[in-house]
Amino acid sequence: MKNKTIVSKQNSILLAIMIGAILTDQLSKIWVTSNLQLGESIEIIPSFFKITYAQNTGAAWSILEGHMTFFYVVTLVALILLGWYFYRLKEYQIIQKIGVVLMVSGTLGNFIDRLLFQYVRDSLDFHILGYNFPIFNVADVLLISGVLFIIIDEFLISFGVSYKKT
């Protein structure tokens, strides 16, 4: 009979990824707020990328601006659903597990901001093909990356690339 542990080695690694991702998000936000005034920018790549300190009380493109209670409820529901989804994944479904961990990390990164400040601190400011893309943050990158991991995994499965059960 195998010796079962409460937290597997795989889940320990995933937890470390989550903690590291949240710390990266929060430390980047602390750096921006410590070094820039609201609205101030540092150009990194001319006419393409700059670090700009912005505050957002809504979602992307400031959708539903100022509806903090709504964001609290949606965040808690999302975290519960992501936890349920993660729990249902098998150990060999590592790509999807990483995707969920990244989504949880991004969700928690922005949730921390909403709880502490009543807004989200944004700083990644891109101008792409003449379009000034909405300013976002590391937590948003984590969320989108997590979704992409899950989509790519599902895409691979649909083309016959399947998991090897161990």
C-alpha positions in Angstrom: 0.0 0.0 0.0 1.4 3.4 -1.0 2.0 6.0 1.6 -0.4 8.8 1.0 0.4 12.4 1.9 -2.0 15.2 2.4 -0.1 17.4 -0.1 1.5 15.7 -3.0 4.9 16.8 -4.4 3.1 18.0 -7.5 0.7 20.1 -5.5 3.5 21.5 -3.4 5.2 22.7 -6.6 1.9 24.1 -7.9 1.5 25.9 -4.6 5.0 27.3 -4.8 4.2 28.5 -8.4 1.0 30.2 -7.1 2.8 32.0 -4.2 5.7 33.1 -6.5 3.2 34.4 -9.1 1.2 36.4 -6.5 4.4 37.8 -5.0 5.6 38.8 -8.5 2.3 40.6 -9.1 2.3 42.4 -5.7 6.0 43.3 -5.8 5.7 44.8 -9.3 2.7 46.8 -8.0 4.7 48.0 -4.9 7.6 49.0 -7.2 5.3 51.0 -9.5 3.5 52.8 -6.6 6.8 53.5 -4.9 8.5 54.9 -7.9 5.8 56.6 -10.0 3.0 59.1 -9.3 -0.5 58.3 -10.6 -0.5 58.8 -14.4 3.3 59.0 -14.6 5.2 56.8 -17.1 8.6 55.4 -17.9 9.1 54.6 -21.5 10.8 51.2 -21.9 10.5 50.6 -25.7 9.8 53.8 -27.6 6.3 54.0 -29.2 5.5 50.5 -28.0 5.8 49.8 -24.2 6.0 51.9 -21.1 5.3 51.4 -17.4 2.5 53.8 -16.4 0.9 53.9 -13.0 -2.9 53.7 -13.2 -5.7 52.8 -10.9 -8.7 50.9 -12.1 -11.9 50.6 -10.0 -13.5 48.4 -12.7 -12.5 45.5 -14.9 -10.8 45.6 -18.3 -11.4 48.9 -20.2 -12.8 50.1 -16.8 -16.0 48.1 -17.3 -18.4 48.3 -14.3 -16.2 51.0 -12.8 -16.8 51.5 -9.1 -18.9 48.4 -8.5 -16.6 46.9 -5.9 -19.2 44.6 -4.2 -19.9 43.0 -7.6 -16.2 42.3 -8.0 -15.9 40.8 -4.5 -18.8 38.4 -5.2 -17.6 37.5 -8.7 -14.1 36.9 -7.4 -15.2 34.6 -4.6 -17.5 32.6 -6.9 -14.6 32.4 -9.5 -12.2 31.1 -6.8 -14.7 28.5 -5.6 -15.3 27.3 -9.1 -11.6 27.2 -9.9 -10.9 25.3 -6.7 -13.7 22.8 -7.6 -12.2 22.4 -11.1 -8.7 21.9 -9.8 -9.9 19.3 -7.3 -11.6 17.3 -10.1 -8.4 17.3 -12.3 -6.3 14.1 -12.3 -2.7 14.2 -11.3 -1.6 13.6 -14.9 -3.6 16.7 -16.1 -0.6 18.9 -15.2 -1.1 21.5 -18.1 -4.7 22.2 -16.9 -3.6 22.3 -13.3 -0.9 24.9 -14.1 -3.6 26.8 -16.0 -5.9 26.8 -13.0 -3.1 27.8 -10.6 -2.2 30.8 -12.9 -5.8 31.8 -13.0 -6.2 31.6 -9.2 -2.9 33.6 -8.8 -4.1 36.4 -11.1 -7.5 36.4 -9.4 -6.0 36.7 -6.0 -3.5 39.3 -7.1 -6.2 41.7 -8.2 -8.5 40.7 -5.3 -5.8 41.7 -2.8 -5.7 45.2 -4.5 -9.5 45.5 -4.4 -9.6 44.6 -0.7 -6.7 46.9 0.3 -7.2 49.9 -2.0 -10.7 49.6 -3.5 -9.0 49.7 -7.0 -6.5 47.6 -8.9 -3.0 49.0 -9.6 -2.1 48.7 -13.3 1.2 49.5 -15.0 1.8 47.6 -18.3 1.0 50.1 -21.0 1.3 48.9 -24.7 0.8 50.8 -27.9 0.2 48.1 -30.6 -0.2 49.1 -34.2 -1.3 52.6 -33.2 -3.8 51.3 -30.7 -3.3 52.3 -27.0 -4.2 49.1 -25.3 -5.8 49.4 -21.9 -3.2 49.4 -19.1 -3.0 46.1 -17.2 -0.8 44.3 -14.6 1.0 41.0 -13.9 -2.2 39.5 -12.4 -4.0 40.1 -15.7 -1.1 38.3 -17.5 -1.4 35.4 -15.1 -5.2 35.1 -15.7 -4.9 35.2 -19.5 -1.9 32.8 -19.4 -3.9 30.3 -17.3 -6.8 30.4 -19.7 -4.4 29.9 -22.6 -2.9 26.8 -20.9 -6.4 25.3 -20.6 -7.4 26.1 -24.2 -4.1 24.8 -25.6 -4.5 21.6 -23.6 -8.0 21.1 -24.8 -6.9 21.8 -28.3 -4.1 19.2 -28.1 -6.6 16.6 -26.7 -9.0 17.3 -29.5 -6.2 16.5 -32.0 -5.5 13.2 -30.3 -2.6 14.3 -28.1 -3.6 12.6 -24.9 -2.2 12.3 -21.4 -0.1 9.3 -20.5 -1.6 8.0 -17.3 1.1 7.1 -14.8 
